[in-house]
Amino acid sequence: MTTVPIVFAFDNNWAMPASVCIYSLLVNAKATTAYDIYILYPKKSHLNTRYLEKIFDFFPRHKVKYIGIGDDFDKAFQIRGINTLTYYRLLIPELIPEYNKILYSDVDVIFQDDLADIYNHTDLNGKYLGVVNSLAHLDNDRKVYYERLLNLDSTKIFYAGNIILNSKAIREDGLKEVFMTMIETKYKFQDMDILNITCKDRVKYLAPSFCVTTYFCDLANRNREKIRSLWSDIEIDEAFSKGIIHYNGQKPWKGLCPNFDIWWEYYRKSPVFDQEFYFNFYYSRLNELDQLPLLKRIKILVRYFVYGRRKTP
């Protein structure tokens, strides 16, 4: 049995989507994989675990531990409605010292594959993080921000929503203390900028399947040539077929976005499924759905009538 440690951070506002995220992780686990799951939450607010308990009842071989976080980030900079929980990932190496390497994931995510291979085969020797390139250099606003304001190479900017941490190196080099001196600085992308500044040139870039964002999907579908300098067609296609889908823009439980139907497929199969919530979402968006290309509508129906028939173990 391979143990894979992974960390999530959320509060009660995100309990439902977090549960769907974790369900997708566990339902796609190989029989030889056991996840050691850590959930970080604000200690001052009791975390409602009723959704999560339903999930873990179906998957008893995986472990879960809840870690309450105090007021470490009460004064941290917030922007775009993203609260201070986003900074919790900066504490992971110190909070969970039993692992020298550990995964972190946001919860606006759907996993489509087992993570044991990428965890075991990602060598972070001499690196702080395993990451995915954010393609910031292809977006003019982000390119200007990183190059002119932060003096960073925009071609090397990486996402922070799905990362593998070399906790041992981060602890040994005292990066937590560096992180904490930066949390009140008005960085546009908060902890993502902090990690890009402190860990630059000491990261291992992974295939796009480790963090399939809305921006990646748009470029891969409409202008693939722009990203072929970073990844092969095989890597790009694999990202769509079994990659970690990160809804870092519009949330699929709130509106239509790339791969929204995949999130709803997992929601339908999960123990937290609520028929009324599901019906209201789709019924209220009939006009929007009618505007989708025919092929996309067919794919949605296939997910409903074929994939959606699979039952929870």
N, C-alpha and C positions, 0 to 999 in steps of 0.2 A: 504494500500500500504506500502510495506517495502522498505526503502531507504538503499541502500548498497553503501558506498563510496569506490572507488578504484582509485589507482594512477598508471600511466604509465610514462615512461621517454624515450624520443627518439628525434632524429634530422631528417633532411630531408633524410638522407641515409637509414632510417628505416621507412619512411612514408608509403610505400606500405605494407610491412608485418605487421606493427602496425595496419593498417586499417583492414586487414584480421583478426587479433587477436581480435580487438574490435568488428568487425562484428560477430565473433563467440560468443563473450560474450553476445551481445544484442539479437542475433537470438535465443539463448537458454534461455533467461530470461523468467520466469513465468509472467503471466499477473499481478501478485500481486507484482512484483519486479520492482523498479525503481533505476537505477544506477546513482550515482553522480560521474561523471568521472573527474579526474584531470590529465592534461597532462603537464609534466615538459619538458622544452626544453631550449636550450642555447639561452639566450636573444640576444647575438651578431649575431645570424643567424635567419633571419625571417623564421618561420616554415610554410612550404607549406601545407595548410590544404585542398587541393582540393579533395584528396581521402577521408579524414575524413568527409568532408561536404556531400559527397555522402552517406556515412554510416548513419550519423545522420538524413538525410532527410527521411530515412525509419523508424526511431525509435524516433519519436518526444517526447515521454514521458520521455526519459532519458536526463540528463543535462550534459554539458561539460564545463570545465573551463581550460584555458591555463595559465600556470605560467612560465614566463621566468626566468631563473637562470643566475646570473651574473658570475663573475670570481672566485667564491669560490673555485673551484677545478682546476684552471689553473696549479697549481704546483703539483697536485696529481700524484701519481705513476701510470704509465700505463704499461701494459704487454700484450703480445699475441694479439696485435691489438685492444684491448678493450679500448675504449676511456673513458674520465672522466665522461661521463653521468652516468656510472654505480654507481657513488658515490651519485647521486642525492637523492636516496632513504634515505640516512642518514639525510636529511633535512625535511622529510615529517612531523614529529610531530610539528615542528616549523612553517613550511609553511602553514599547514592546521590545525590551532588550534580549528576549529569549531567541530572537531571530536576527541573523546577520544580513538576510535578504528577504524582502517582503513586498507584496503587491499592494497598490492602493488603487481604488476606483471610485469615481463619482457614482451617484445612484440614478442619474438620468441616462441609464445605460441598459442595453440588452446584450447578454452573452449568447453566442451561438455555437460555442465550442468549449472543450475542456482546456484548462490553462496549465496543466502539468508540464507539457512540453516546453512552452515558452518560458515558464519559471525555471525549469531544470537546465535548459540549454542556453540561457542568457548569461554569459560570463561578464560580470561587472568589475573584474579585476582592474584597478586603477581608475574606475569610473564611479561617479556618485549615483547616477540614475540610468535606467533604461527608458527611452522615450520615443515618441513619434513626432516627426517634423510637422509644424503647424502650417507650413506654406505661407507664412507671413509675408515673404518677399513678393508674392503674387497679388497681394492686396495693398494698394497704394497707401491707404491711410495707416495700416499697421506697419508698413515698411518705413514710412516717414517717422512714425512714433518711435520705433525701435532704433533706427539709425541716427536720427537727429536728437531725440530727447534722452535715450538711454545709452547711446553709443554702442549698440550691439549689432552684430552681423545678422540682418533679417533672414538670411538663408539658413540660419542655424537655430531659429526660435522653435521651441517645442511646446507641446501641450502638457498640462499638468493634471488632466482629468483621469488619465490612465498611465500609471508609471510603475516601474520596479525600482525600489530603493535599495541601495547598498548601505544598509543601516550601520554596518560595522565601520565603514569608512566615514560616514557622516558623523557618527559618534566620536570616533577617534580624532577627527579634525575640528571638533567643536562647532559644527555649523549651526546647531540650534541657537547658540548665543548670537551668531551673526544674523540669523533669521529674525530673532526677536528685536534686534535694533532697527529692523526695516519695516515692521508691520504698521507703523503709523504714517509711513511715507505714502503719498497719494499716487500710487502706481495704478494705471488704468486697468490692468489685469491682475491686480492684487498678488496673491501667492504665486501665480504663474510667472509674473515678472520677477518676484523675489528669487524663485528657483532658477530662472534663466540668467539672472545676474550672478548669483553665487556659484552656480554649477557649470557655467559656460566652459566649453572645451573639455569637460570631464563627464560627458554623457555618451551613452551608446544608443545610436539611432536604430529603431526597430522597424519592421515592415508595417505598412499602414493598417493591416488587419488588427493591430493592437489598439487602435483608436480611430474608428471610422466616423468622422464628423460630417456635419451637413455640408461644410465647405469642400471637403474632399469629395463627397458624392457629386456635388455640382460640377466640379472640375473634371472628375473622371467620366461623367456622362456627357458633358458638353464640349470639353476641350482637353482631352486626355493627353495630348502632345505636351502640354505644359508641365505635367508631372512625370513624364517618362524619363526625365533626367535623374529622378530620384528613385523610381521604382519600375520594375518590369511589368508588362501586361499580366503576367502570371500572378505577381504580387497584388496588383490592383484588382484582378478578378477574384482572387482569394479573399480579399477584404470584403467584397460584397457577399460572397457565399458563406463565409464562416467567421467574419471579423467581429470585433466588439463594437457594437453600434452605440455611438455617444451622441445623444440629442443635446448638443451644446447650444442650440438656438431655441427655436420653438419646441415646446414639449408636446409629445404626441397625445397625451391625455387632455391637452388643452386646445389643440388645433391640428390642422393638417400640416405635415412636413415630410421630408424624405424619410422613407422607411417607417412611417407612422403605423402602417398595417402590421409590421412585424411586432411592434410593441403590443398592439391590441391582440395579436395572436397569443402571445405569452400571457397577457392579462386574462384572456378568456379561459386558458387552461390552468391558471393558477388558483390556489385555494381562496384567494381574496376576491375572486370574480363577483361582481354585482350586476345582475342582469339589467336593472333599471339604469344604472350609470352607463353601461355599454350602449343600451338602446338610445338613450338621450343624446349621447355624443354623435352617433351616426345619423339619427333622425334629424337633428338640428343642423346637419351639414349636407343634406341631400343635394342642394344646389351646387355646393362646392365639389361634391363627389361626381356630379354629372359633368363637370368641366374637365375632369381628368381624362387623359388619353385612354382609348379603348383597351390597350394592352395593360395599363395600370389597373383598370377596373377588373379585368379578367384575373389578374394576379391577386387582387383583394378577395375575389370570390373563391379562388383556389385556396387561399389561406383559410378562408372561413369553412369551406366544405370538405377540404382534404386535410391540411395540416391541423386545423382546429379540432379534428376528431380524435387526435391523440389524447390519451388520458394520463393524468398525473399518476406516477408510480404509487 
